[in-house]
Amino acid sequence: MLSDLNVKINKPTRDNFVERTHTLLYIEEAQQVKNFRKFDLSGVKLHPSTEGGVTWHKMSVQGLAERRPSVLKGDSVYVWVPGTQDVEYEGFVQEVLRDAAWLQLNPCFSDATRGVPEFNVRFRFSRMQFRRMHAAVDNANLPSAREALQQIELRFVPLDTLPSNAVSVVSEEHAVKLYFLTP
């Protein structure tokens, strides 16, 4: 199985573009899951607030401003009482602040954990970005897209050699700056 994976990754061809790219995306997703686990938290205090009949929980998280962990609205969060393993309460990140996140947890959470001062927490990122990337790969395999992609030339050049007609596009989310040459 590992040798099959090695062939899929290391032997790119036009024929295996889709399968290879899907495989790389799955590997990236698995790595992201692993990286997220480094940021599991213990001894977390949740501060409830009810608004419009919905209870929200504010949780302080050091490192959010530095995007460590990189928590986004829509990410899943799992909360459980320390010393237990039988019940985890699922919720979702509703808002991310500089050093805190607002969570919406399972409705039975507040009643079931009344009087519990601290919790363990782990995050799980939303798979939506990976679903979109997989869909883009599938769409790139359509005949019209394949034809267009074959006309694109990618070159890596030092920044000081870019011509004056280069247009930049910045993606802060991915820490990338792309330059496109205009005619």
N, C-alpha and C positions, 0 to 999 in steps of 0.2 A: 504494500500500500504506500509506504514512504517513497519507494522508487517511482511509483506512478505520479505522486505529488511532485517529485523532483522534475520529472519530465514535463509535467503541466506548467511548472513555473519557469524552468530554465531553457526550454526549447520553444520560444515564441515563433509562431508562423501565422500567416493570414487565416489559415484554416482553424487554428485553435485559439484565436484572439478572445472569443466570447468565453469559452470554458476557462481559459487561463486567467482572464480578468476576474471572473466570478470567484475562482479559487483564491486569488490574491485578496479580494475583498473579504472573503470569509476568514482568511488568516488575519487580516487587519482587524476585523471585528473581534476575533478571539483574543488578540493582543490587547485591544481596548478594554475588554471585559477584565482581563488579568490586571491591567493597569489601574482600573477603577477600584479593584479590591484592596489596593494599597491604601486607599483612603477610607476604609471602614472606620467607623467612629464608635467609641464607647464612652459611657458616662455623660451622655448628651442630655441636656435639659430642654424640654419642649415647653413653650409658652403658648397656651391656647387662647384664642380670641374668636368670639362668635359674631358673625355679621350676616344678616339676612337669613338666619336659620342654619347657616353653614358654619361649622367649626374649622378654623384654620390653626395651624401650629407653627409658631416661629421658632426656628432653630439657628443658633449661632454656629458658624462654620469658619474657622480660621483658614486662610488661604484662598477664599473665594475670589478676592480681588486679583490675586495672581493666577487665577484659573487652575488652582490645585486644591481640590478636584475641579475639573471643568464641568460644572453642573449647569444644565440648561432647563428652561421651562419645558415641562413635559416628560422629563426624566422620571423614572420610577424610583421610589424610596421604600426601603423595608425597615421597619422598626420592631424591636422586640425587647422584652424585659431581660436584663442581664441575668445570667445563670439559668436561663431557660432556652430550650431549643424547639419546643413543640409548636409555638404559635408565633408567626411573624405577621405584622399588619402592613399591608401594602398601601401605598399612597403615591401621590404625584407632586412634583415640584410645580408650584403655581406661579412663583415669582422669585427671582434671584436678586438679592441686594448685594452691596459691597462685602458685607461680612456675615450675612444671614440669608436664610431661604425660608419662604413661606410654603408650608406643606398642606395638602389636603389628604387626610388619612381616611382609612376605612371608617365608616360611621360608628361601628361598635368599639373603636379604639378607646375613646374617652371613658366610657363606662367600664370597660374591662380593665383599664389600667389606672383607675382612680387611686390616688395616693402613692403611686410609683413615682419617685423623684427623678430617676435617670434611666436612659435607654441606650441600647446599642442601635446603630444605624448603618445601613449600607445603601449605596446608590447603584442604579442600573440605568445606563444611558438609553435614550429612545432609539429604536432601530430605524426610525423613519429615514434618517440620512443614508443608511446603508440600503434600505429598500429603494430609495430614489437612485442611488448609484447603480444598483443591479438593473433597475429599469432602463437607465441610460445606456448601460452596456448592451442590453437586449435591443434597444432602439438603434444603437450604433451598428448593429448587425443587419439592419434593413438595407436593401440594395442601394437606395439613394444616399443613405448615410455613409455606407462603405465607400462609395465613389467619392464623396466629399472628403472623407478622412484620408483617403489615399493621396489627395492633393495637398495636404497639410505637411509642412516640413518643420520638424522640431530641431532647434539647434541650441546648444548651451554655449553662451559666449560671455566673456568678461564684461561687466557693466560699462567700463570705460571705452569699449569698442562699439557700443550701440550707435547706430546712425541717428541723425536728428529727427527722422520721421517715425521713431519708435514711440508707441503709445503705451502707457503703463496701466495696469489693472491691479489693484491691491486687494488681497484677501487676508484680512487680519485674523479671521477665524483659523486659517490654515497657515499663517505666517509665510505667505508666498507673495511675491510680486512678479507678475508676468508682463512681458513686453510684446506688443504686436507691431509688426512693420506695416505701415500704411503705404499704399501705392503712391 
